[in-house]
Amino acid sequence: MRLSNRNKASVYNFINTLLLLILVFGISAFLLEEFRFNILGVESYLLIIIPIIMMLAFHLTGRQIFEYDSDGEALHFRNRNIIPFLDKPLSDEFPKYKLMSYEVIDVFFVKRLYIKISSKNNGSTMLKYEISYLTKKEVNDLKLSLNKVVKANNEKKY
């Protein structure tokens, strides 16, 4: 099964650009307010604070692009940001038989996928992917696919 939200990258770029423009206009309005008009008073700081909070919320929810491929004998996970220099992209590939378990954590707007794989050195390794920008249907499809792999691996052990 293949799962990707790469086709939504243009939407995320548009949102990022829009947030940048709102921030620039907020800073401009703040500077005009402080040095020219002086109408708002202390509330003029909201012209900067609100766009910064919106921008932080957009970027702190995680990497926007998530790709998953379970076709063949290996699992491929890719997770990257729309702005290449902001975060290092994650890319992992390992055989299906190494998948031990997974967990999806959903807290407010942040969703994370934790994958536990078997490792020769440590016994197991935990991999973390940010899936906040996947739809509910995409997350359910991902869970279904990972359940199949985990179930098949558990049946082979016994």
Phi, psi and chi 1 to 4 in degrees:
 res  aa     phi    psi   chi1   chi2   chi3   chi4
   1 MET       -  138.6 -179.7 -168.0  139.1      -
   2 ARG  -114.3  138.7  -68.5  179.7 -172.9 -145.9
   3 LEU  -138.9  128.5  176.2   74.7      -      -
   4 SER  -155.2  141.7  174.8      -      -      -
   5 ASN  -114.6   28.3   65.9  -17.0      -      -
   6 ARG   -63.1  -29.1 -170.4  176.3   16.5  176.1
   7 ASN   -69.5  -13.5   57.7  -13.3      -      -
   8 LYS   -92.3    5.7  -62.3  177.0 -173.3  172.4
   9 ALA   -60.5  -36.2      -      -      -      -
  10 SER   -65.9  -35.2   59.5      -      -      -
  11 VAL   -66.0  -43.6  173.5      -      -      -
  12 TYR   -66.3  -37.3  -58.0  138.3      -      -
  13 ASN   -63.0  -41.1  -82.6  -36.0      -      -
  14 PHE   -63.0  -44.9  173.8   75.0      -      -
  15 ILE   -62.8  -42.5  -68.2  170.4      -      -
  16 ASN   -62.5  -44.3 -172.2   48.2      -      -
  17 THR   -63.9  -42.8  -55.6      -      -      -
  18 LEU   -61.2  -42.7 -172.6   66.0      -      -
  19 LEU   -64.9  -38.0  -70.8  172.8      -      -
  20 LEU   -63.4  -42.4  -79.5  172.4      -      -
  21 LEU   -64.3  -41.8  -74.4  174.0      -      -
  22 ILE   -61.6  -39.7  -69.8  171.3      -      -
  23 LEU   -64.8  -44.5 -179.6   62.4      -      -
  24 VAL   -63.3  -44.9  167.7      -      -      -
  25 PHE   -65.4  -35.9  -73.7  132.0      -      -
  26 GLY   -64.4  -43.1      -      -      -      -
  27 ILE   -65.0  -42.6  -68.7  171.1      -      -
  28 SER   -62.1  -45.2  -56.8      -      -      -
  29 ALA   -64.1  -38.1      -      -      -      -
  30 PHE   -62.9  -46.4  172.4   76.9      -      -
  31 LEU   -64.0  -42.2  -67.7  174.9      -      -
  32 LEU   -62.5  -41.1  -76.5  171.9      -      -
  33 GLU   -63.8  -44.9  168.4   63.6   26.5      -
  34 GLU   -70.5  -41.5  -75.0  -66.4  -47.9      -
  35 PHE  -101.7  -11.1  -62.7  115.5      -      -
  36 ARG  -123.4  -57.8 -176.9   78.2  172.7  149.4
  37 PHE   -91.4  -47.4  -59.5  117.4      -      -
  38 ASN    53.5   49.6 -153.2    6.1      -      -
  39 ILE   -95.0  -44.8  -61.9  170.3      -      -
  40 LEU   -77.2  -33.6  -65.7  174.9      -      -
  41 GLY    80.3 -130.8      -      -      -      -
  42 VAL   -67.3  -29.2  178.1      -      -      -
  43 GLU   -64.4  -13.7  -71.5   86.3   12.6      -
  44 SER   -64.6  -23.2   64.2      -      -      -
  45 TYR   -67.6  -21.5  -73.0  102.5      -      -
  46 LEU   -64.9  -24.4  -68.3  176.1      -      -
  47 LEU   -64.7  -23.3  -63.8  170.6      -      -
  48 ILE  -101.5  -40.5  -65.9  177.7      -      -
  49 ILE   -65.9  -45.2  -66.9  171.6      -      -
  50 ILE   -63.5  -47.5  -68.9  174.5      -      -
  51 PRO   -62.9  -34.1  -23.4   32.3      -      -
  52 ILE   -67.3  -40.8  -72.8  175.7      -      -
  53 ILE   -63.6  -41.6  -70.1  172.0      -      -
  54 MET   -63.6  -41.4  -70.1  169.7   38.8      -
  55 MET   -66.4  -43.2 -170.0   79.2  135.7      -
  56 LEU   -63.8  -40.6  -75.5  173.4      -      -
  57 ALA   -61.9  -39.5      -      -      -      -
  58 PHE   -65.6  -41.3  179.7   71.8      -      -
  59 HIS   -88.4  -24.6  -72.4  -71.9      -      -
  60 LEU   -82.2  -12.4  -70.9  179.1      -      -
  61 THR   -72.8  -10.0   52.4      -      -      -
  62 GLY   121.0 -177.0      -      -      -      -
  63 ARG   -68.1  138.5  -65.7  175.0  176.1   91.7
  64 GLN   -81.7  -36.1  -69.0   84.6   14.8      -
  65 ILE   -99.7  124.7  -53.2  -59.9      -      -
  66 PHE  -127.7  131.3  177.8   78.9      -      -
  67 GLU  -129.5  137.9  -61.8  173.5   42.4      -
  68 TYR  -137.0  136.6  165.7   74.0      -      -
  69 ASP  -140.8  121.2 -176.4   11.0      -      -
  70 SER  -114.8   13.1   65.9      -      -      -
  71 ASP   -72.1  142.8  -66.0  -17.2      -      -
  72 GLY    87.0 -154.8      -      -      -      -
  73 GLU   -96.9    1.7  -68.3  -63.7  -42.1      -
  74 ALA  -128.8  158.3      -      -      -      -
  75 LEU  -106.5  132.7  -64.8  173.1      -      -
  76 HIS  -117.3  128.0  -55.4  -85.0      -      -
  77 PHE  -124.4  129.8  -67.3   92.1      -      -
  78 ARG  -132.6  136.1  -70.1  177.3 -156.3   87.7
  79 ASN  -142.9  119.3 -154.8 -167.9      -      -
  80 ARG  -142.8  163.3   65.5  179.9  174.8   88.6
  81 ASN   -95.8  154.3 -155.9  -31.1      -      -
  82 ILE   -71.7  -23.8   55.6  169.3      -      -
  83 ILE   -99.9  109.5  -57.5  172.3      -      -
  84 PRO   -59.7  -35.8  -15.6   23.0      -      -
  85 PHE   -85.5   -4.5   58.2   85.2      -      -
  86 LEU   -76.3  -43.8 -158.3   56.9      -      -
  87 ASP  -136.8  152.5  -89.8  -24.0      -      -
  88 LYS   -77.6  128.8 -176.5 -179.9  174.5 -170.2
  89 PRO   -69.2  144.3   18.1  -23.7      -      -
  90 LEU   -99.0  137.4  -63.5  175.2      -      -
  91 SER  -147.8  117.1 -178.0      -      -      -
  92 ASP  -130.1  142.9  -66.5  -48.9      -      -
  93 GLU  -141.4  128.7  178.9  178.8  -10.9      -
  94 PHE  -152.2  158.0   52.0   87.5      -      -
  95 PRO   -64.8  150.1  -15.3   24.4      -      -
  96 LYS   -60.6  -34.2  -74.2 -177.1  179.6 -179.4
  97 TYR   -67.0  -14.6   66.4   85.1      -      -
  98 LYS   -82.0  -15.9  -73.8 -167.6  169.8 -162.5
  99 LEU   -69.9  119.2 -179.7   64.7      -      -
 100 MET   -96.8  -48.2  -63.3  168.7   65.8      -
 101 SER  -162.2  172.1   64.5      -      -      -
 102 TYR  -148.5  162.4   75.1   94.2      -      -
 103 GLU  -150.6  135.7 -174.5  176.1    5.5      -
 104 VAL  -107.4  121.2  175.0      -      -      -
 105 ILE  -104.9  128.3  -55.6  -67.7      -      -
 106 ASP  -125.6  106.4 -171.5    1.3      -      -
 107 VAL  -124.9  112.9  179.7      -      -      -
 108 PHE    53.9 -112.4  -62.7  113.9      -      -
 109 PHE   -98.5   -1.0  -61.0  109.2      -      -
 110 VAL  -104.3  125.9  179.3      -      -      -
 111 LYS  -121.6  134.3  -70.1 -176.6 -141.4  160.6
 112 ARG  -130.5  145.6  -63.0 -105.7  158.7   73.5
 113 LEU  -112.3  121.5  172.5   66.2      -      -
 114 TYR  -109.3  123.6  -67.9   95.9      -      -
 115 ILE  -112.8  129.6  -57.5  -79.5      -      -
 116 LYS  -108.9  119.0 -173.7  175.1  179.5 -177.8
 117 ILE  -119.7  151.9   60.5  172.2      -      -
 118 SER   -77.2  145.0   60.7      -      -      -
 119 SER  -136.7  145.6  171.0      -      -      -
 120 LYS   -68.5  -40.0  -72.1 -179.2 -177.6  175.8
 121 ASN   -74.9  -56.6  -60.5  -20.7      -      -
 122 ASN   -99.9   -8.7  -57.6  -12.4      -      -
 123 GLY    96.6  -46.4      -      -      -      -
 124 SER  -155.7  154.9   66.6      -      -      -
 125 THR  -131.7  140.9  -57.4      -      -      -
 126 MET  -104.7  126.4 -171.8   69.3   74.5      -
 127 LEU  -112.2  141.1  -57.2  173.2      -      -
 128 LYS  -122.2  131.6  179.8 -178.9   83.8  169.3
 129 TYR  -129.9  143.9  -56.6   99.3      -      -
 130 GLU   -97.1  118.8  -64.5  156.1  -13.4      -
 131 ILE  -120.9   29.4   58.1  171.3      -      -
 132 SER   -62.0  -29.0  -60.6      -      -      -
 133 TYR   -93.9    7.8  -69.3   93.4      -      -
 134 LEU   -84.7  147.5  -68.2 -179.6      -      -
 135 THR   -75.0  167.5   63.5      -      -      -
 136 LYS   -61.0  -39.3 -166.7  171.8 -163.1   85.1
 137 LYS   -65.0  -42.3 -178.1 -173.9 -179.1  -44.3
 138 GLU   -64.1  -40.2  -69.8  170.6  -27.0      -
 139 VAL   -64.8  -41.6  171.7      -      -      -
 140 ASN   -64.1  -40.9  -72.3  -22.8      -      -
 141 ASP   -63.4  -39.7  -69.7  -15.5      -      -
 142 LEU   -63.2  -44.5  177.7   65.1      -      -
 143 LYS   -61.0  -43.4  -73.4  179.5 -178.2  178.5
 144 LEU   -60.4  -45.4 -176.2   68.0      -      -
 145 SER   -65.5  -43.8  176.8      -      -      -
 146 LEU   -68.0  -33.5  -69.7  173.0      -      -
 147 ASN   -60.7  -41.9  -86.7  -23.8      -      -
 148 LYS   -61.0  -43.0  -73.9 -179.3 -176.0  176.2
 149 VAL   -67.5  -44.9  175.1      -      -      -
 150 VAL   -63.1  -42.8  169.1      -      -      -
 151 LYS   -62.8  -44.2 -175.1  177.8  177.3 -176.1
 152 ALA   -63.0  -38.6      -      -      -      -
 153 ASN   -67.6  -38.9  -72.0  -16.5      -      -
 154 ASN   -67.9  -34.1  -71.9  -21.9      -      -
 155 GLU   -69.5  -32.5  -72.9  176.1   -2.0      -
 156 LYS   -70.9  -28.6  -72.9  180.0 -175.6  175.2
 157 LYS   -70.1  -35.2  -74.2 -178.1 -176.6  177.4
 158 TYR  -103.4      -  -59.7  112.3      -      -
